[in-house]
Amino acid sequence: MYVARRNHTPIEPFTDVHRSLTMADGYRIQQELVKLLLAEGDRVIGHKVGATSKAMQDLIGLDTPDYGPVLASTVFRDGAEVSVGNFISPKLEAEIGFVLGERLLGPGITPEHARRAISGAVASMEIVDSRIRDWRIRLADTVADLASNGAMVASENVVAVTDFDPRLIGMVLSRNGEPIDAGVGAAALGDPVAVVAWLANVLGGDGVALEPGHLILTGALHAAVPMLPGDHFLAEFDRLGEVRISVCD
């Protein structure tokens, strides 16, 4: 997996050979991969949660969320031009991101705890990518692959969530000026704030906390969209504003 990420070359699914691999096995592989990446000088700036919507679960055949780190090396500025050559089979997702203002350590974290710990929400997009050939992933494969994280971009506009319900945030995604999909915050586990609570409780079981300043990506609000050179994507969110990205060779 480490070599596949570095060389942008796909590998066969681990589960083709080891069909008994579990989600727990996938996370152990993920932890070892993260150690290698951090040893190169990368750093964890947050986390992503995937497969939080029925659309994404249907797309990749999963029935539970997964998670992985967001690495500093994978973050692009709003409006950036991104090369498909840096990926294997990239797809784009528009998501609600949260910036934490307080530490969260599970278990026992409720959505209300999470809401109080969130300093603000941001319009964001994630580029999901799979080091597994042709996206032939089972749960252990995508977990081992950092939850299929490729890169992300977020608006610099951080909006406090004290006076509105993130479940009701609507989003329209456009490609090259044409709307192609839409979604609402409730697509993410019924409530994107509940995604943060879920993540804090899962990580807390291993003694890992969500730290102030961490960015949490709460999952796609629609089915992932393939990216091609020349594409220009714009995601427009209620209250949060917009975020955009362009694609080149």
ABEGO torsion letter per residue (X at the ends): XAAAAAAGBBBBBAAAABAABBAAAAAAAAAAAAAAAAAAGBBBAEBBBBGABAAAAAAAGBABBBBBBBBAAABBBBGBBBBAAABABBBBBBBBBBBBABBBBOBGBBAAAAAAABAEBBBBBBBBBBABBGGBBBAAAAAAAGGGBABBBBBABBBBAAABBAAABBBBBBBGGBBABBBBAAABGGBAAAAAAAAAAAAAAAGBBBBBGBBBBAEBABBBBBBBBGBBBBBBBBGAEBBBBBBBX
